Amino acid sequence: MATYCQLTGAKPGFGNSISHSHRRTSRRFDPNLQRKRYWLPGEGRYVRLTLSVRGIRTVDTIGVTAAVARIRARGEKV
């Protein structure tokens, strides 16, 4: 699965895990990514998008057609 949200561009963040003795080891904060399938009525087909949960809420608000237009404006193929 891709490690970024196609709509919001959310990517993993990096930081440190700090133990009880305060030793630090590097770790990765991954976004909550889901693969969702949406019906795109303008093209008469389904599109499968890799979205963070915030991206899914954005699609629910603005609609799938506007969301796909934003993704394509960033130069990404859908």
Salt bridges, closest charged atoms under 4 A:
ASP30 OD1 - ARG28 NE 2.77
GLU43 OE1 - ARG45 NE 2.70
GLU43 OE2 - ARG72 NH1 2.76
